């Protein structure tokens, strides 16, 4: 999923997308999903709290290993119904050569709720 860059935006446009770091506190199989996925609960610290999401990341990750992992997510999109789950954040990653999601990772521990800049 590469290609030409998206149209140019202003810095104010960038600031509208609220990307935060959080720690996965629960991850489990999501058998009701159309494509293999996990249901996750991610702790974004005291100001945002724990948010639910689902992610199609089963190729490179297993649920047990996700718990305790820090991830980046957009926290200010509207909630979205995905099967029986109300997804409250969008967990971020990049596609590998086969188009499967590789999560964005931090090389140091970051305080939950810290915002990308």
C-alpha positions as CSV (number, residue, x, y, z in Angstrom):
1,X,0.0,0.0,0.0
2,X,2.6,2.5,-1.0
3,X,2.3,5.1,-3.7
4,X,2.3,8.8,-4.1
5,X,2.0,10.9,-1.0
6,X,-1.4,12.2,0.1
7,X,-2.3,15.8,-0.7
8,X,-0.5,18.5,1.3
9,X,-2.1,19.5,4.6
10,X,-1.4,22.3,7.0
11,X,0.1,21.8,10.5
12,X,-3.3,22.6,12.0
13,X,-4.8,19.7,9.9
14,X,-2.2,17.4,11.4
15,X,-3.0,18.6,14.9
16,X,-6.6,17.5,14.4
17,X,-5.5,13.8,14.4
18,X,-4.9,12.9,18.0
19,X,-2.4,10.0,18.0
20,X,-1.5,8.6,21.5
21,X,0.5,5.8,23.0
22,X,-1.3,3.2,25.1
23,X,-0.6,-0.2,26.7
24,X,-2.7,-3.2,25.7
25,X,-4.3,-4.6,28.9
26,X,-6.5,-7.3,27.2
27,X,-6.4,-9.0,23.9
28,X,-8.6,-11.9,22.8
29,X,-9.8,-13.6,19.6
30,X,-12.7,-12.0,17.8
31,X,-14.4,-14.9,16.1
32,X,-17.4,-12.7,15.0
33,X,-15.2,-10.6,12.8
34,X,-15.3,-11.1,9.0
35,X,-11.5,-11.3,8.8
36,X,-9.3,-12.8,11.6
37,X,-8.9,-10.2,14.3
38,X,-8.4,-9.5,18.0
39,X,-10.5,-7.5,20.4
40,X,-8.3,-5.4,22.6
41,X,-8.6,-3.0,25.5
42,X,-5.8,-0.3,25.6
43,X,-4.9,1.9,28.5
44,X,-4.2,5.5,27.4
45,X,-3.6,6.8,30.9
46,X,-5.9,8.8,33.3
47,X,-7.0,11.5,31.0
48,X,-8.3,9.2,28.2
49,X,-8.7,5.9,30.1
50,X,-9.1,2.4,28.7
51,X,-10.5,2.2,25.2
52,X,-11.8,-0.8,23.1
53,X,-10.8,-1.7,19.6
54,X,-10.5,-4.5,17.2
55,X,-7.5,-5.1,14.9
56,X,-6.7,-7.5,12.1
57,X,-3.2,-8.3,13.3
58,X,-3.4,-12.0,13.8
59,X,-0.7,-12.9,11.2
60,X,2.2,-11.4,13.1
61,X,0.9,-11.3,16.7
62,X,-0.8,-13.6,19.1
63,X,-3.2,-12.3,21.8
64,X,-1.1,-13.3,24.8
65,X,2.0,-11.5,23.5
66,X,0.0,-8.3,22.9
67,X,-0.8,-7.8,26.6
68,X,1.7,-5.3,28.0
69,X,2.8,-4.0,24.6
70,X,2.6,-0.3,23.8
71,X,0.8,0.7,20.6
72,X,0.0,3.9,18.8
73,X,-3.6,4.7,18.1
74,X,-5.9,7.5,16.9
75,X,-8.1,8.4,19.8
76,X,-10.4,11.1,18.4
77,X,-12.2,9.3,15.5
78,X,-15.9,8.6,16.1
79,X,-16.7,5.2,17.5
80,X,-17.4,2.5,14.9
81,X,-19.5,-0.6,15.3
82,X,-17.5,-3.7,14.2
83,X,-19.7,-6.8,14.8
84,X,-20.6,-6.8,18.4
85,X,-17.7,-4.5,19.4
86,X,-17.9,-0.7,19.5
87,X,-14.4,0.3,18.4
88,X,-13.3,3.5,20.1
89,X,-9.7,3.9,18.7
90,X,-7.8,3.0,15.5
91,X,-4.6,1.1,16.3
92,X,-1.9,2.1,13.8
93,X,0.5,0.0,11.8
94,X,2.2,-0.4,8.4
95,X,1.7,-3.1,5.8
96,X,4.4,-5.7,5.2
97,X,5.2,-7.1,1.8
98,X,2.0,-9.3,1.9
99,X,-0.2,-6.4,3.1
100,X,-0.4,-7.7,6.7
101,X,-0.3,-5.2,9.5
102,X,2.9,-4.6,11.4
103,X,2.2,-2.5,14.5
104,X,4.1,0.8,15.2
105,X,6.4,0.1,18.1
106,X,8.3,2.4,20.5
107,X,12.0,1.6,21.2
108,X,11.6,3.0,24.8
109,X,8.7,2.9,27.3
110,X,6.5,5.9,26.9
111,X,3.9,7.3,29.4
112,X,0.4,6.1,28.4
113,X,-1.5,8.9,26.8
114,X,1.5,10.7,25.4
115,X,0.6,12.4,22.2
116,X,2.6,12.1,18.9
117,X,4.2,15.2,17.7
